[in-house]
Amino acid sequence: MEQSVQYLPLPAHELEREAVVEGGVHYTYAALFRLCDEFKAELDQKRLPAQAVICIHSETTVHLIAALLVFLRSSHILVPISPAEEVGRAAQKWASHKCVISRSGVYTWSSVKPEAAPGHALFDVLKQRQAPGLILSSSGSTGHPKVMLHDLRALMGRFEGRAMNDTRCLLLMSLDHIGGLDVAFRNLFSGACLVIPDNRSPAEVGRLIEAEKVSVLPATPTFLGLCLMEGVFGRVDCASLKTVAYGAEPMPETLLQRLHVALPAARFVETYGTSETSAVRTVAAPGLGKFIRIKDKGTAWKLVDGELWLRTPSRILGYLEGGSDRSLGESGWFATGDLAETDGKGGVRIVGRVGHIINIGGEKVNPQEVENALRRLKGIEDARVHGEPHPMMGQQLVATLVVAEPVAELGNAIRTEMRRHLRREFPVWKIPSRVIVQTEPFAMNQRLKRGP
């Protein structure tokens, strides 16, 4: 099939660059564009009405990337479903049509009864803009799904004009997640190569770092901690790894120190973003501490009563369900729900979540502050702090500690040392009154959930 559309702003002589590695197959940009042409022919043949909401469920990530690039030049609204189907199910009910793309590239289309697919006034905003849309769902830190509508062209427009580079980036998050979309298209718009794992295990990630000479690894602190626990970085050749980008949850200081020891040649970069705004480019603020500076074209930030607000050109149009329109301020502002502080020199640091502050007899406690102190204690691998009801104080603090040694041998000693350690730093109301000690590590992203 003759290529008819230049789907990414790459010079013609760069089309033989590697674009995607998935399932042992290496795709050049020319091969990726041929997949785009195949999907575009399928979509054109269906002659769907403008503003059709189409759910794309692809068994491979490379076919989903091709569909996204085609939708960018369409008038339709996309609901992407990753091979794992982890996040996107809450958004599927908005679709009027569905396309399943098999691993071999076979397209199977089906229609939803028109009365079963709800409409929304926000779709009219896209129609007025003559822009394609993107529906994403996110559970965030609450566990309750939020379904939101993006202007796909505004979202992808953030990646245009990027300089060409030879990065080989491992794509750990799926494309029905804003983090996965951001990583994928920041790299593709600059001619880089995406390396896609067959599964999201530390062992598979380690194998690909070595086999595919991965240079950039974006991951959550929890996943990086699992890699350390399983000895991945010491077992495989990580000489190619130049940058580790971490975000989506707090990075414990002790974990970051251990990662520096395990990967001494890598540069560690903190990232920040939300499902409502996409990721924003940040750089480390000068000096010590964990302050960052937001350096992203068209992006501004401010603190309102200690809460971080962002204004980006790619903010969502609104929520289709869940979420709160009260967080969508005028002139493109978004209330992130993150508590932050500034160094007074343009730097900002996230210190917790607005809804996670715990009230102990009228005294406010930021659980992240206590967790960071606990992780500095010898023998504690990880910590999570949450509040639970108390008959007299309203709430009490509960700490769950992950230790390396058997609980029966060290449990009581660690509880005693923990309280002694915290008394040096905090008033009595910031010291957990109930302590749970375990050897099992927390599940992925468990730190984000501040409940039992």
C-alpha angles and dihedrals in degrees: 000000000000113000111246105173134048098222096183129032096255124139113248092247090059097058093098091062115115110261106173137011113197133154091355092304120120114211122195120209088256090055091047090052090051088057087051090053091050093052092044090054089051092049094046091050091057091059091207118184119260114274092027109162106226126188112210114198108184126184089208131046094222092061090048090052089053091050091051092052091051093048089054087071097040136082094235136103118240129212105190119204117192124220088259094049089212105139111012103068094092089060097050096084090071093063123105093186136028132203123191115199114200124215089257092053100259114150120216116186129195135172130227118219106264093234090054094057110074122220128218137202090237089068087066089060089059090047091054090049091044086227134141119245139219125206116204132174126209134180092199114183096319101064090231113116120245118195115203139180123227130190095238093206092052091048094050092041089074090070099052121109095030118152118249116258141169098234118150104205127188111226106213100161122068126245094249086068123075091229092056092047091050095050093044099050098036085061099039093050088057097047095253127144125252118212111202120198122223088228137001099249122129089238093056092046091050091049092053094046088059100035098043098033093238111200101183126044117186110190144141120263089245092058092046089051090053089051089054093047091052092046094238098145092051094046102051133050105263096171091118093056108104104158134033112191115195133185147114091093139029117290111224111228092228092053092050090052091052091049091053089055093047094045106027095164095052126095114226116216127186114220129198135194146119136229087247097054107020120233120314125214112254137181129197114265115239118266131022127324134056100283117137132194120225107228106172127131112253093008127121134175139196140172119241112188089335094310121119116238122192132197116197135160089238101056114140120266089231147289123300089194137348119016124078126267086208087078090060105082130190123284093025099303121149127196103223098196089232120128110224144170132206131224090218091245101083096282125122132194128195111229103172147310126294093230095045098067108119122216112217108184091322094317117115119228126190104211093204090062091055092044092055090052092049093051090058090062115102113251096025114110096181141348140203125190127195139159128248131185118281123190095224107022098039091234138017130204119252121191124198111198127196111210131184097222129064113286094229092060101042107017099099094038092053092049090053094045091046093058092045090050095048094048088066091059110025143043116253096265091063093057114095113245093200123045128191117194122198140160096213114096119238117267119255111294092358090132089068093064111078097194134090 
